[in-house]
Amino acid sequence: MTDPSDWRAELDQALEVAVAEAREFLAGLDDDPVQPAGSEDAAVALAGELPDDGEGAAAAIGELGSMGRAVATRSAGPRFFHFVIGGTTPAALAADWLTSSFDQNAGAWAGSPFASRLESICLEWLRDMFELPSQFGGVLVTGGTMANFVCLAVARDWCAERLGAQAREAGLAGLRQIPVFSSGYIHASAVKSLALLGIGTDHVHKLARDPAGRLDLAALERSLAGLEGAPAIVVANAGEVNTGDFDPIAAMADLADEHDAWLHVDGAFGLFARVSPTSAHLAAGAERARSVSSDGHKWLNVPHDCGFAFVRDPERLVATFSEQAAYLPSPEESRPSWGFMGPEGSRRARALTIWATLRAYGRSGYRTMVERHLELARRLAARVDAEPELERLAEVPLNIVCFRWRPPGATEDELDGLNRRLGQALLRDGRVFAGTTVFEGKVAFRPAIVNWRTRPEDVDALVDVLLELAPGLRE
């Protein structure tokens, strides 16, 4: 049995092993299969009884690294299109290693003035990059779900105030129900957040004018007018997950202003359209919202977990999320304690990775990346359009291409089953990763391009592999 006081001697060797394993993994990231064979069951080899006597840090890290190199999903690689997940830029990855080494608790100023101040800087830089008004303040959170949760929690409390109550103290019992209006594009994470906040999924009204889910603006106007001044939340979606489409945010802002509703913009990845003049028009109006959310481990290309929530009246974050205890600083403290502005008390210092990647590549670097991804999406759409057995199902306003396999002679009733089987075959094959969805009632593929590593040959590979696998799936 080792004495914990001796563990210091293991540190250098453990880090050397970790660096070597990481270098080897990253060296193959561009060309390795996205899903290596045997990945589903491989971790079982790491099971067994909890050891009484450990093997030491170097041995444990070597075993973990070897297994990870063999079977870990290459979701940070250039051919992972299954979900909207970016890679990790070199600056962000190196900063993430430092984040773990420094091990700062970014919950209270007293815990780490360094991490606290850096979070303020990063939020200012992000607000500037997204061209949001200067009165917006925010907080870093774990991802898109928590970013939606934070914004909608503040919206809930704002609505409760207009109903004459303080939801934080009294809850929502006995209050008039708070209605939520959105298009059919509303993301599952926003609906989940509304359930957790006590508003309830039954009170989320999806006002869609077609099977794709596009907003029925006239229905939204009627719904808000029918409330006769009672509070409501309107959720506008910047970047729908199947096609990358956008709600008419500016028109929704007009209605929210007219009827004094809370407008929240869910911009998990679509908010990055504002980074480039070629796509900024898609997210026009987001600057008029009361709250805006986005997800850092998508198009910012920083490691999991990272997201950001912005609120036009940032003091409302403290009103909703502050906590009091004898050992904690006062919520009235002028220096920021970020644990009082979001769900987490103890918090990872996410600002380090954000600061490093923005410092390394700047506004122009991210503009160039977004524009290159838009070009790659158009390239993929052109490849789909040129293939007789593939059918594109939607326009490509941003970075997602929605299409399906449509072999000659296949009936409409057969196509869903064929595309499901092709999707399963693609994931089993592992060379390229892009799962299926359902769009306008049709099973389809919806590859999303957000990784800085992705090259033209990677999007071409998706089409090539699909066409290679498809012929063997006809019954």
Sine and cosine of phi, psi and omega as CSV:
sin_phi,cos_phi,sin_psi,cos_psi,sin_omega,cos_omega
0.00,0.00,0.79,-0.61,-0.03,-1.00
-0.99,0.12,0.49,-0.87,0.07,-1.00
-1.00,0.03,0.82,-0.57,-0.01,-1.00
-0.81,0.59,-0.45,0.89,0.00,-1.00
-0.92,0.39,-0.26,0.97,0.01,-1.00
-1.00,0.00,-0.11,0.99,-0.10,-0.99
-0.91,0.42,-0.41,0.91,0.00,-1.00
-0.83,0.56,-0.59,0.81,-0.06,-1.00
-0.92,0.40,-0.33,0.94,-0.03,-1.00
-0.99,0.11,-0.26,0.97,-0.22,-0.97
-0.87,0.50,-0.78,0.62,-0.06,-1.00
-0.87,0.49,-0.69,0.72,-0.02,-1.00
-0.92,0.40,-0.65,0.76,0.01,-1.00
-0.89,0.46,-0.67,0.74,0.01,-1.00
-0.92,0.40,-0.62,0.79,0.04,-1.00
-0.89,0.46,-0.67,0.74,0.04,-1.00
-0.90,0.43,-0.69,0.72,-0.01,-1.00
-0.88,0.47,-0.68,0.73,0.01,-1.00
-0.89,0.46,-0.69,0.73,0.00,-1.00
-0.89,0.45,-0.70,0.72,0.01,-1.00
-0.90,0.43,-0.68,0.74,-0.01,-1.00
-0.91,0.42,-0.68,0.74,0.01,-1.00
-0.87,0.50,-0.68,0.73,-0.03,-1.00
-0.92,0.39,-0.65,0.76,0.03,-1.00
-0.89,0.46,-0.75,0.66,-0.06,-1.00
-0.93,0.38,-0.51,0.86,-0.01,-1.00
-0.90,0.44,-0.47,0.88,-0.01,-1.00
-0.99,-0.15,0.04,1.00,-0.17,-0.99
-0.88,0.47,-0.58,0.81,-0.04,-1.00
-0.93,0.37,-0.50,0.87,-0.17,-0.99
-0.88,-0.47,-0.26,0.97,0.00,-1.00
-0.90,0.43,0.43,-0.90,0.20,-0.98
-0.84,0.54,0.61,-0.79,0.00,-1.00
-0.91,0.42,-0.65,0.76,0.04,-1.00
-0.86,-0.51,0.98,-0.17,-0.02,-1.00
-0.90,0.44,0.47,-0.88,0.03,-1.00
-0.88,0.48,0.63,-0.77,0.06,-1.00
0.99,0.16,0.18,0.98,-0.11,-0.99
-0.94,0.35,-0.46,0.89,-0.08,-1.00
-0.93,0.37,-0.56,0.83,-0.10,-1.00
-0.95,-0.31,-0.06,1.00,-0.17,-0.99
-0.90,0.43,-0.62,0.78,-0.09,-1.00
-0.91,0.42,-0.27,0.96,0.06,-1.00
-0.85,0.53,-0.50,0.87,0.00,-1.00
-0.90,0.43,-0.32,0.95,0.01,-1.00
-1.00,-0.02,0.04,1.00,-0.03,-1.00
-0.99,0.14,-0.38,-0.92,-0.05,-1.00
0.94,-0.34,-0.04,-1.00,-0.02,-1.00
-0.95,0.31,0.53,-0.85,0.13,-0.99
-0.87,0.49,0.84,-0.55,-0.07,-1.00
-0.94,0.34,0.61,-0.79,0.13,-0.99
-0.96,0.28,-0.69,0.73,0.02,-1.00
-0.91,-0.42,0.86,-0.51,-0.02,-1.00
-0.96,0.29,0.25,-0.97,-0.01,-1.00
-1.00,-0.04,-0.09,1.00,-0.04,-1.00
0.99,-0.14,0.36,-0.93,-0.13,-0.99
-0.90,0.43,-0.72,0.70,-0.07,-1.00
-0.88,0.47,-0.68,0.73,0.00,-1.00
-0.91,0.41,-0.69,0.73,-0.01,-1.00
-0.90,0.43,-0.69,0.72,0.01,-1.00
-0.92,0.38,-0.61,0.79,0.04,-1.00
-0.89,0.45,-0.66,0.75,0.01,-1.00
-0.91,0.41,-0.70,0.71,0.01,-1.00
-0.91,0.42,-0.69,0.72,-0.01,-1.00
-0.91,0.42,-0.66,0.75,0.01,-1.00
-0.89,0.47,-0.69,0.72,0.02,-1.00
-0.92,0.40,-0.68,0.73,0.00,-1.00
-0.88,0.47,-0.67,0.74,0.03,-1.00
-0.87,0.49,-0.56,0.83,-0.07,-1.00
-0.97,0.22,-0.61,0.79,-0.22,-0.98
-0.75,-0.66,-0.12,0.99,-0.03,-1.00
-0.90,0.44,0.67,-0.74,0.07,-1.00
-0.88,0.47,0.75,-0.66,0.00,-1.00
-0.99,0.12,0.85,0.53,-0.02,-1.00
-0.93,0.36,-0.30,0.95,0.08,-1.00
-1.00,0.04,0.03,1.00,-0.05,-1.00
-1.00,0.00,0.11,-0.99,-0.17,-0.99
-0.98,0.20,-0.16,0.99,-0.04,-1.00
-0.90,-0.44,0.36,0.93,0.12,-0.99
-1.00,-0.07,0.98,-0.22,-0.03,-1.00
-0.91,-0.42,0.14,0.99,-0.20,-0.98
-0.92,0.39,-0.75,0.67,0.09,-1.00
-0.88,-0.47,0.12,-0.99,0.02,-1.00
-1.00,0.07,0.99,0.14,-0.05,-1.00
-0.79,-0.61,0.83,-0.56,0.07,-1.00
-0.99,0.14,0.10,-0.99,0.13,-0.99
-1.00,0.08,-0.37,-0.93,0.08,-1.00
-0.81,-0.58,0.87,-0.50,-0.01,-1.00
-0.89,0.45,0.40,-0.92,0.03,-1.00
-0.82,0.58,-0.68,0.74,0.00,-1.00
-0.90,0.43,-0.67,0.74,-0.01,-1.00
-0.92,0.39,-0.62,0.78,0.01,-1.00
-0.91,0.42,-0.73,0.68,0.01,-1.00
-0.89,0.45,-0.64,0.77,0.02,-1.00
-0.92,0.39,-0.53,0.85,0.04,-1.00
-0.91,0.40,-0.60,0.80,0.09,-1.00
-0.88,0.47,-0.67,0.75,0.04,-1.00
-0.92,0.40,-0.59,0.81,0.02,-1.00
-0.85,0.53,-0.70,0.71,0.03,-1.00
-0.93,0.36,-0.60,0.80,0.00,-1.00
-0.93,0.38,-0.70,0.72,0.00,-1.00
-0.95,0.31,-0.54,0.84,0.09,-1.00
0.78,0.63,0.79,0.61,0.00,-1.00
-0.99,0.12,0.61,-0.79,0.15,-0.99
-1.00,-0.10,0.95,-0.30,-0.07,-1.00
-1.00,0.01,0.44,0.90,-0.01,-1.00
-0.99,0.14,-0.63,0.77,-0.04,-1.00
-0.75,-0.66,0.52,-0.85,0.01,-1.00
-0.82,0.57,-0.68,0.74,-0.03,-1.00
-0.89,0.45,-0.48,0.88,-0.01,-1.00
-0.95,0.30,-0.56,0.83,0.03,-1.00
-0.25,-0.97,1.00,-0.02,0.11,-0.99
-0.83,0.56,-0.57,0.82,0.01,-1.00
-0.87,0.49,-0.80,0.59,-0.02,-1.00
-0.92,0.40,-0.60,0.80,-0.02,-1.00
-0.91,0.41,-0.72,0.69,0.00,-1.00
-0.91,0.41,-0.61,0.79,-0.01,-1.00
-0.91,0.41,-0.55,0.83,0.05,-1.00
-0.90,0.43,-0.65,0.76,0.06,-1.00
-0.86,0.50,-0.69,0.72,-0.01,-1.00
-0.89,0.45,-0.71,0.70,-0.03,-1.00
-0.90,0.44,-0.65,0.76,0.01,-1.00
-0.91,0.42,-0.59,0.81,0.07,-1.00
-0.91,0.41,-0.68,0.74,0.01,-1.00
-0.90,0.43,-0.68,0.74,0.01,-1.00
-0.91,0.42,-0.69,0.73,0.05,-1.00
-0.86,0.52,-0.64,0.77,0.03,-1.00
-0.92,0.39,-0.69,0.73,-0.02,-1.00
-0.89,0.45,-0.60,0.80,-0.01,-1.00
-1.00,0.05,-0.01,1.00,0.02,-1.00
0.83,0.56,0.76,0.65,0.12,-0.99
-1.00,-0.07,0.48,-0.88,-0.03,-1.00
-0.87,0.49,0.43,-0.90,-0.11,-0.99
-0.92,0.40,-0.37,0.93,-0.01,-1.00
-0.96,0.27,-0.22,0.97,0.04,-1.00
-0.93,0.38,0.69,-0.72,0.18,-0.98
-0.81,-0.59,0.20,-0.98,-0.08,-1.00
-0.38,-0.93,-0.23,-0.97,0.00,-1.00
-0.41,-0.91,0.55,-0.83,0.08,-1.00
-1.00,0.05,0.67,-0.74,-0.04,-1.00
-0.71,-0.70,-0.18,-0.98,-0.14,-0.99
-0.99,0.17,-0.33,0.95,-0.03,-1.00
0.23,-0.97,-0.26,-0.97,-0.07,-1.00
-0.90,0.43,-0.60,0.80,0.00,-1.00
-0.90,0.45,-0.75,0.66,-0.01,-1.00
-0.94,0.34,-0.49,0.87,0.08,-1.00
-0.91,0.42,-0.69,0.72,0.10,-1.00
-0.88,0.47,-0.69,0.73,-0.02,-1.00
-0.85,0.52,-0.73,0.68,-0.03,-1.00
-0.88,0.48,-0.77,0.64,-0.03,-1.00
-0.89,0.47,-0.68,0.74,-0.04,-1.00
-0.96,0.27,-0.45,0.89,0.11,-0.99
-0.91,0.42,-0.68,0.74,0.05,-1.00
-0.91,0.42,-0.64,0.77,0.04,-1.00
-0.89,0.46,-0.66,0.75,0.04,-1.00
-0.85,0.53,-0.72,0.69,-0.05,-1.00
-0.93,0.38,-0.57,0.82,0.07,-1.00
-0.89,0.45,-0.69,0.73,0.03,-1.00
-0.91,0.42,-0.67,0.74,0.00,-1.00
-0.88,0.47,-0.62,0.78,0.05,-1.00
-0.86,0.52,-0.64,0.77,0.00,-1.00
-0.95,0.31,-0.26,0.97,0.11,-0.99
-0.99,-0.12,0.12,0.99,0.09,-1.00
0.99,0.10,0.41,0.91,-0.05,-1.00
-0.67,-0.74,0.31,-0.95,0.13,-0.99
-0.95,-0.33,0.98,-0.21,-0.11,-0.99
-0.88,0.47,-0.55,0.84,-0.01,-1.00
-0.86,0.50,-0.67,0.75,-0.05,-1.00
-1.00,0.01,-0.70,0.71,-0.16,-0.99
-0.98,-0.18,-0.20,0.98,-0.09,-1.00
0.96,0.26,-0.20,-0.98,-0.06,-1.00
-0.96,-0.26,-0.08,1.00,-0.06,-1.00
-0.87,0.50,0.74,-0.68,0.04,-1.00
1.00,0.06,-0.18,0.98,0.02,-1.00
-1.00,0.10,0.41,-0.91,0.18,-0.98
-0.88,0.48,0.67,-0.74,-0.05,-1.00
-0.88,0.48,0.65,-0.76,0.04,-1.00
-1.00,0.03,0.92,-0.40,0.01,-1.00
-0.99,0.13,0.52,-0.86,0.04,-1.00
-0.83,-0.56,0.76,-0.65,-0.02,-1.00
-0.86,-0.51,0.69,-0.72,0.05,-1.00
-0.41,-0.91,-0.01,-1.00,0.13,-0.99
-1.00,0.05,-0.04,-1.00,0.12,-0.99
-0.94,0.34,-0.07,1.00,0.00,-1.00
-0.99,0.15,-0.14,0.99,-0.10,-0.99
-0.82,0.58,0.72,-0.70,-0.11,-0.99
-0.99,0.15,0.48,-0.88,0.00,-1.00
-0.85,0.53,-0.53,0.85,-0.02,-1.00
-0.93,0.37,-0.55,0.83,0.06,-1.00
-0.94,0.35,-0.67,0.74,0.03,-1.00
-0.89,0.45,-0.68,0.73,0.05,-1.00
-0.86,0.51,-0.69,0.73,0.00,-1.00
-0.88,0.47,-0.68,0.74,0.00,-1.00
-0.90,0.43,-0.57,0.82,0.09,-1.00
-0.91,0.42,-0.72,0.70,-0.01,-1.00
-0.91,0.42,-0.46,0.89,-0.04,-1.00
-1.00,0.07,0.02,1.00,0.06,-1.00
1.00,0.08,0.06,1.00,0.05,-1.00
-0.98,0.21,-0.61,0.79,0.12,-0.99
1.00,-0.07,0.68,-0.73,-0.03,-1.00
-0.93,0.38,-0.42,0.91,0.00,-1.00
-0.92,0.38,-0.28,0.96,-0.06,-1.00
-0.97,-0.25,0.26,0.97,0.12,-0.99
-1.00,-0.10,0.92,-0.40,-0.09,-1.00
-0.98,-0.22,0.91,-0.41,0.01,-1.00
-1.00,-0.04,0.95,-0.30,-0.08,-1.00
-0.99,-0.15,1.00,0.06,-0.08,-1.00
-0.95,-0.31,0.61,-0.80,-0.01,-1.00
-0.97,-0.24,-0.05,1.00,0.01,-1.00
-0.40,-0.92,0.17,-0.98,-0.04,-1.00
-0.87,0.49,-0.42,0.91,0.01,-1.00
-0.95,0.32,-0.39,0.92,0.01,-1.00
0.97,-0.26,0.15,0.99,-0.03,-1.00
-0.87,0.49,0.57,-0.82,-0.12,-0.99
-0.91,0.41,0.69,-0.72,0.19,-0.98
-1.00,-0.02,1.00,-0.09,-0.11,-0.99
-0.90,0.43,-0.61,0.79,0.01,-1.00
-0.90,0.44,-0.62,0.78,0.03,-1.00
-0.91,0.41,-0.60,0.80,0.06,-1.00
-0.90,0.45,-0.68,0.73,0.02,-1.00
-0.88,0.47,-0.69,0.72,0.03,-1.00
-0.89,0.45,-0.66,0.75,-0.05,-1.00
-0.90,0.43,-0.68,0.73,0.00,-1.00
-0.94,0.35,-0.64,0.77,0.02,-1.00
-0.90,0.44,-0.57,0.82,-0.01,-1.00
-0.93,0.37,-0.26,0.96,0.01,-1.00
-0.98,0.19,-0.26,0.97,0.06,-1.00
0.80,0.61,0.72,0.69,0.08,-1.00
1.00,-0.04,-0.14,0.99,0.05,-1.00
-0.93,0.36,0.50,-0.87,-0.09,-1.00
-0.95,0.31,0.45,-0.89,0.02,-1.00
-0.44,-0.90,0.31,-0.95,0.08,-1.00
-0.91,-0.42,0.73,-0.69,0.08,-1.00
-0.90,-0.44,0.80,-0.60,0.00,-1.00
-0.95,-0.32,0.89,-0.45,0.09,-1.00
-0.98,-0.19,0.62,-0.78,-0.13,-0.99
-0.92,-0.38,0.87,-0.49,0.03,-1.00
-0.97,-0.23,1.00,-0.03,-0.03,-1.00
0.97,-0.23,1.00,0.00,0.05,-1.00
-0.98,0.19,0.57,-0.82,-0.24,-0.97
-0.96,0.28,-0.34,0.94,-0.01,-1.00
-1.00,0.02,-0.53,0.85,-0.11,-0.99
-0.74,-0.67,-0.17,0.98,-0.09,-1.00
0.97,0.23,0.27,0.96,-0.03,-1.00
-0.97,0.25,0.25,-0.97,-0.06,-1.00
-0.82,-0.57,0.60,-0.80,0.23,-0.97
-0.93,0.37,0.35,-0.94,0.07,-1.00
-0.97,0.23,0.99,0.15,-0.19,-0.98
-0.88,0.47,-0.69,0.72,-0.04,-1.00
-0.88,0.47,-0.67,0.75,0.03,-1.00
-0.92,0.39,-0.59,0.81,0.06,-1.00
-0.92,0.39,-0.58,0.82,0.05,-1.00
-0.91,0.42,-0.62,0.79,0.06,-1.00
-0.85,0.52,-0.73,0.69,-0.03,-1.00
-0.93,0.37,-0.63,0.78,0.03,-1.00
-0.89,0.45,-0.65,0.76,0.05,-1.00
-0.90,0.44,-0.70,0.72,-0.05,-1.00
-0.89,0.45,-0.61,0.79,-0.10,-0.99
-0.95,-0.31,0.19,0.98,0.05,-1.00
0.80,0.60,0.76,0.65,0.08,-1.00
-0.98,-0.20,0.38,-0.93,0.06,-1.00
-0.99,0.11,0.87,-0.49,0.06,-1.00
-0.99,-0.17,0.86,-0.50,0.09,-1.00
-0.92,-0.39,0.72,-0.69,0.06,-1.00
-0.95,-0.32,0.89,-0.46,0.09,-1.00
-1.00,0.02,0.97,-0.23,-0.05,-1.00
-0.89,-0.45,0.71,0.70,-0.12,-0.99
-0.71,0.71,-0.76,0.65,0.14,-0.99
-0.84,-0.54,-0.45,0.89,-0.08,-1.00
-0.93,0.36,-0.35,0.94,0.04,-1.00
-0.87,0.49,-0.44,0.90,0.01,-1.00
-0.93,0.36,-0.18,0.98,0.13,-0.99
-0.86,0.50,-0.46,0.89,-0.03,-1.00
-0.96,0.29,-0.16,0.99,-0.03,-1.00
-0.97,0.26,-0.43,0.90,-0.08,-1.00
-0.88,-0.48,0.68,-0.74,0.08,-1.00
-0.87,0.49,-0.42,0.91,-0.02,-1.00
-0.95,0.31,-0.36,0.93,-0.06,-1.00
-0.81,-0.59,-0.09,1.00,-0.12,-0.99
-0.85,0.52,-0.51,0.86,-0.03,-1.00
-0.87,0.49,-0.45,0.90,-0.03,-1.00
-0.89,0.45,-0.58,0.81,-0.04,-1.00
-0.96,-0.28,0.35,0.94,0.05,-1.00
-0.88,0.48,0.69,-0.73,-0.03,-1.00
0.97,-0.23,-0.29,0.96,0.01,-1.00
-0.88,0.48,-0.50,0.86,0.00,-1.00
-0.92,0.38,-0.23,0.97,-0.01,-1.00
-1.00,-0.10,-0.05,1.00,-0.03,-1.00
-0.95,0.30,0.27,-0.96,0.15,-0.99
-1.00,0.06,-0.39,0.92,0.05,-1.00
-0.48,-0.88,0.49,-0.87,-0.03,-1.00
-0.60,-0.80,0.69,-0.72,0.03,-1.00
-0.83,-0.56,0.43,-0.90,0.10,-1.00
-0.43,-0.90,0.12,-0.99,-0.18,-0.98
-0.80,-0.61,0.89,-0.46,-0.10,-0.99
-0.95,0.30,-0.51,0.86,-0.02,-1.00
-1.00,0.06,0.30,0.95,0.24,-0.97
-0.99,-0.17,-0.96,-0.26,-0.18,-0.98
-0.98,0.20,-0.24,0.97,0.10,-1.00
-0.96,0.27,-0.35,0.94,0.04,-1.00
0.87,0.49,0.76,0.65,0.17,-0.99
-0.91,-0.41,0.29,-0.96,-0.09,-1.00
-0.92,0.40,0.35,-0.94,0.21,-0.98
-0.91,0.42,0.63,-0.78,0.05,1.00
-0.92,-0.39,0.64,-0.77,-0.04,-1.00
-0.33,-0.94,0.75,-0.66,0.13,-0.99
-0.45,-0.89,0.13,-0.99,0.02,-1.00
-0.59,-0.81,0.66,-0.75,0.02,-1.00
-0.88,-0.48,0.79,-0.61,0.03,-1.00
-0.90,-0.44,0.65,-0.76,0.00,-1.00
-0.74,-0.67,0.69,-0.73,-0.05,-1.00
-0.89,0.45,-0.58,0.81,0.04,-1.00
-0.93,-0.36,1.00,0.08,-0.17,-0.99
-0.90,0.44,-0.35,0.94,0.05,-1.00
-0.90,0.45,-0.34,0.94,0.04,-1.00
-0.93,0.37,-0.43,0.90,0.08,-1.00
-0.87,0.49,-0.70,0.71,0.02,-1.00
-0.92,0.40,-0.65,0.76,0.00,-1.00
-0.87,0.48,-0.55,0.83,-0.04,-1.00
-1.00,0.06,-0.60,0.80,-0.23,-0.97
-0.90,-0.43,-0.03,1.00,-0.04,-1.00
-0.92,0.40,0.40,-0.92,0.04,-1.00
-0.67,-0.75,0.42,-0.91,-0.05,-1.00
-0.79,-0.62,0.68,-0.73,0.12,-0.99
-0.36,-0.93,0.40,-0.92,-0.09,-1.00
-0.87,0.50,-0.51,0.86,-0.07,-1.00
-1.00,-0.01,-0.09,1.00,-0.04,-1.00
-1.00,-0.10,0.44,-0.90,0.11,-0.99
-0.92,0.40,0.30,-0.96,0.01,-1.00
-0.96,0.30,0.64,-0.77,0.11,-0.99
-0.87,0.49,-0.28,0.96,0.01,-1.00
-0.99,0.13,-0.13,0.99,0.00,-1.00
-0.80,0.60,0.71,-0.70,-0.06,-1.00
-0.95,0.32,-0.48,0.88,0.02,-1.00
-0.99,0.13,0.62,-0.78,-0.16,-0.99
-0.94,0.34,0.73,-0.68,0.21,-0.98
-0.89,-0.46,0.98,-0.22,-0.20,-0.98
-0.94,0.35,-0.33,0.94,0.10,-1.00
-0.92,0.40,-0.27,0.96,0.06,-1.00
-1.00,-0.02,0.07,1.00,-0.09,-1.00
-0.84,-0.55,0.16,0.99,0.01,-1.00
-0.32,-0.95,-0.02,-1.00,-0.10,-1.00
-0.93,0.37,-0.48,0.88,-0.11,-0.99
-1.00,0.06,0.60,-0.80,0.18,-0.98
-1.00,0.01,-0.95,0.31,0.14,-0.99
-0.97,0.24,0.74,-0.68,-0.15,-0.99
-0.66,-0.75,0.65,-0.76,0.13,-0.99
-0.91,0.40,0.55,-0.83,-0.02,-1.00
-0.99,0.16,0.96,0.29,-0.07,-1.00
-0.90,0.43,-0.36,0.93,-0.07,-1.00
-0.89,0.46,-0.43,0.90,-0.07,-1.00
-0.89,0.46,-0.70,0.72,-0.01,-1.00
-0.94,0.35,-0.62,0.78,0.00,-1.00
-0.91,0.41,-0.74,0.68,0.00,-1.00
-0.86,0.52,-0.71,0.71,-0.07,-1.00
-0.89,0.45,-0.70,0.72,-0.06,-1.00
-0.95,0.30,-0.60,0.80,0.04,-1.00
-0.95,0.32,-0.59,0.81,0.06,-1.00
-0.92,0.38,-0.63,0.78,-0.05,-1.00
-0.94,0.33,-0.65,0.76,-0.19,-0.98
-0.89,-0.46,-0.36,0.93,0.13,-0.99
0.92,0.40,0.00,-1.00,0.01,-1.00
-0.86,0.51,-0.68,0.74,-0.06,-1.00
-0.92,0.38,-0.58,0.81,0.04,-1.00
-0.89,0.45,-0.68,0.73,0.01,-1.00
-0.95,0.30,-0.58,0.82,0.08,-1.00
-0.88,0.48,-0.69,0.72,0.01,-1.00
-0.89,0.45,-0.66,0.75,0.00,-1.00
-0.90,0.44,-0.73,0.69,0.01,-1.00
-0.86,0.50,-0.71,0.70,-0.02,-1.00
-0.91,0.41,-0.58,0.82,0.05,-1.00
-0.92,0.40,-0.62,0.78,0.03,-1.00
-0.92,0.39,-0.59,0.81,0.07,-1.00
-0.89,0.45,-0.64,0.77,0.06,-1.00
-0.90,0.43,-0.65,0.76,0.01,-1.00
-0.91,0.42,-0.60,0.80,0.05,-1.00
-0.90,0.43,-0.65,0.76,0.05,-1.00
-0.91,0.40,-0.58,0.81,0.04,-1.00
-0.90,0.44,-0.70,0.71,0.01,-1.00
-0.89,0.45,-0.67,0.75,0.04,-1.00
-0.87,0.49,-0.64,0.77,0.02,-1.00
-0.91,0.41,-0.63,0.78,0.06,-1.00
-0.89,0.45,-0.69,0.73,0.03,-1.00
-0.87,0.48,-0.72,0.69,-0.03,-1.00
-0.89,0.45,-0.49,0.87,-0.05,-1.00
-0.99,0.13,-0.23,0.97,-0.05,-1.00
-1.00,-0.09,0.86,-0.51,-0.05,-1.00
-0.87,0.50,-0.45,0.89,-0.05,-1.00
-1.00,-0.06,0.04,1.00,0.04,-1.00
-0.90,-0.43,0.56,-0.83,-0.04,-1.00
-0.75,-0.66,0.88,-0.47,0.07,-1.00
-0.98,0.20,0.69,-0.73,-0.13,-0.99
-0.96,-0.27,-0.14,0.99,-0.06,-1.00
-0.41,-0.91,0.30,-0.96,0.14,-0.99
-0.92,0.40,0.23,-0.97,-0.05,-1.00
-0.84,-0.54,0.99,0.16,-0.03,-1.00
-0.96,0.27,-0.38,0.92,-0.11,-0.99
-0.70,-0.72,-0.96,-0.26,-0.19,-0.98
-0.80,-0.61,0.17,0.99,-0.01,-1.00
-0.89,-0.46,0.69,-0.72,0.03,-1.00
-0.88,-0.47,0.89,-0.46,-0.04,-1.00
-0.98,-0.22,0.86,-0.51,-0.05,-1.00
-0.43,-0.90,0.15,-0.99,0.06,-1.00
-0.59,-0.81,0.28,-0.96,0.12,-0.99
-0.99,0.16,0.77,-0.63,0.02,-1.00
-0.69,-0.72,0.99,0.14,-0.04,-1.00
-0.94,0.34,0.45,-0.90,0.00,-1.00
-0.85,0.53,0.68,-0.74,0.07,-1.00
1.00,0.09,-0.17,0.99,0.00,-1.00
-0.97,0.24,0.71,-0.71,0.04,-1.00
-0.99,0.12,0.30,-0.96,0.01,-1.00
-0.86,0.51,-0.59,0.81,0.00,-1.00
-0.92,0.39,-0.45,0.89,-0.01,-1.00
-0.99,0.11,-0.39,0.92,-0.22,-0.98
-0.91,0.41,-0.61,0.79,0.00,-1.00
-0.89,0.46,-0.72,0.70,0.01,-1.00
-0.89,0.45,-0.66,0.75,0.02,-1.00
-0.89,0.46,-0.68,0.73,-0.03,-1.00
-0.95,0.31,-0.55,0.84,0.10,-1.00
-0.90,0.44,-0.69,0.72,0.00,-1.00
-0.91,0.42,-0.62,0.79,0.03,-1.00
-0.92,0.40,-0.62,0.78,0.05,-1.00
-0.89,0.45,-0.67,0.74,0.04,-1.00
-0.91,0.42,-0.64,0.77,0.01,-1.00
-0.90,0.43,-0.62,0.78,0.01,-1.00
-0.90,0.44,-0.68,0.73,-0.01,-1.00
-0.94,0.35,-0.60,0.80,0.06,-1.00
-0.91,0.41,-0.64,0.77,-0.01,-1.00
-0.88,0.48,-0.69,0.72,0.17,-0.99
1.00,0.09,-0.19,0.98,-0.04,-1.00
-0.94,0.35,-0.58,0.81,0.03,-1.00
-0.70,-0.71,0.60,-0.80,-0.06,-1.00
-0.89,-0.45,0.89,-0.47,0.10,-0.99
-0.39,-0.92,0.93,-0.36,-0.05,-1.00
-1.00,0.10,0.01,-1.00,-0.02,-1.00
-0.99,-0.17,0.29,-0.96,0.07,-1.00
-0.63,-0.77,-0.10,-0.99,0.16,-0.99
-0.82,-0.57,0.86,-0.51,-0.01,-1.00
-0.81,-0.59,0.84,-0.54,-0.05,-1.00
0.77,0.64,0.64,0.77,0.04,-1.00
0.99,0.17,0.08,1.00,-0.04,-1.00
-0.92,-0.39,0.72,-0.70,0.12,-0.99
-0.94,0.33,0.76,-0.64,-0.13,-0.99
-0.49,-0.87,0.20,-0.98,0.15,-0.99
-0.99,-0.14,0.51,-0.86,-0.02,-1.00
-0.60,-0.80,0.86,0.50,0.00,-1.00
-0.86,0.51,0.69,-0.72,0.01,-1.00
-0.90,-0.43,0.74,-0.67,-0.07,-1.00
-0.95,-0.30,0.96,-0.27,-0.01,-1.00
-0.65,-0.76,0.07,1.00,-0.11,-0.99
-1.00,-0.10,0.77,-0.64,-0.04,-1.00
-0.87,0.49,-0.39,0.92,-0.02,-1.00
-0.98,0.18,-0.32,0.95,-0.16,-0.99
-0.91,0.41,0.75,-0.66,-0.06,-1.00
-0.88,-0.47,0.22,-0.98,0.05,-1.00
-0.81,0.58,-0.64,0.77,-0.02,-1.00
-0.92,0.40,-0.37,0.93,0.02,-1.00
-0.96,0.27,-0.68,0.74,0.04,-1.00
-0.94,0.33,-0.54,0.84,0.09,-1.00
-0.90,0.45,-0.61,0.80,-0.02,-1.00
-0.88,0.48,-0.56,0.83,0.02,-1.00
-0.87,0.50,-0.76,0.66,0.01,-1.00
-0.90,0.43,-0.69,0.73,-0.04,-1.00
-0.88,0.48,-0.70,0.72,-0.03,-1.00
-0.94,0.35,-0.65,0.76,0.05,-1.00
-0.86,0.51,-0.72,0.70,-0.01,-1.00
-0.93,0.36,-0.46,0.89,0.08,-1.00
-0.95,0.31,-0.63,0.78,-0.05,-1.00
-0.99,0.17,-0.49,0.87,-0.18,-0.98
-0.87,0.49,-0.69,0.72,-0.12,-0.99
-0.85,0.53,-0.51,0.86,-0.04,-1.00
-0.98,0.18,0.03,1.00,-0.09,-1.00
-0.97,-0.23,-0.07,1.00,0.05,-1.00
-0.96,0.27,0.73,-0.68,0.00,-1.00
-0.99,0.17,0.00,0.00,0.00,0.00
